[in-house]
Amino acid sequence: MDFQTLKGNMDEVFERILDKTNHGEQPELKDAQEFVRLCRLLHMQASEEWAAEAEDFAHLAEKFLQVLKEDDLQESVVIVESLDAAKDYCHRMFSL
């Protein structure tokens, strides 16, 4: 998958996740699983310049999936907010 398609797919899935948590609902497990898969792909494609941030982001996505499986809505919301902040930071710093 090329980089732009990967980013577009990540954005679509993350928007669904964010929409659910913004409405106080637990995101769909399939969306979380797909998001983790895409984050892993992003990490594999990361340049040396931002590889550490991509790795941290993928780790946070995996933590989100784990918490979602535990059905902990409050912690899911916290992690999704952290993912959103990390995404914004990376986009500002690395102009992805």
N, C-alpha and C positions, 0 to 999 in steps of 0.2 A: 504494500500500500504506500503510495507516495505521501510525502509529508503534509501537503495541503489537505488532502483527503482525510488523513489521519486526524489533523487538527479539527477539521469540520465535523467529523464523526464524534470526536471527543466533546466538542461544543454542544452538539445536539443532545447527546446522552446526559451531559452535565446539566443542561438547561431543564431536562425532565426531572432530574434528581433535585435540583434547586427549587423548582416549582413545587414539588411535593413537600419539601421541608419548610418552605415559606408559608405553606398552608397548614402546617402542623401535622402533616401526614408522613408516614414511613414510605420512603422510596421503594420502587419495585426491586426485588432481588435481582432479576435479570438485567436491569439497568446498571446496578452496582457491579455485577459480574462483568458486563461489557465494558464499563468504565475502567475497571482494573485491567482488563485485557488491553485496552487501548493505551492506558498509562504505561504498561510494560513495553508496548511497541514504541511509544514515544521515547522512553528511556533508552531503548536499543538504538534509536536513530539520533540520539542527542549528540551534539558536537561536544568536544572537550570543554568548551567555554561554559556550557550550562548543564553538563552531565550530572553534577552533584545535585543541582536543584531538581532535575528530572527524577533522579533516584529518590530524593526526599518526597517528592510529589507522589510517586508510585507507592512508596511505603505508606503515606498517609491515606491513599486510596484503598490500599489493602486493609488498613486499620478500620476504615469506614465500612468495608464489606464485612469484616469480623463483627463489628458492633451491630450492624444491620441484622446479621444472622442471630445475634443475641436479643434482637427485638428491643433495643434500647433507643427509643425515639429521641430522648433528650441528648444523649451522646452523639447520635447520628447528626442531629442539627448542628451541634458544636463542631463536629469534624467537617461537615459540608461547608460551614462558614469559614473554617480554616483553609479548606481546599480552594474556596472562592478567593480568599485573600492571597493565597500563594499563587494562584493563577494570575491574578492582577499584578502582583509583584514581578513575576517572571515576564509577563508581557511588556511591562514597563522597562525592565532591566535588559531584556534580550531582544526586544522588538520582533517577536515571533510572528 
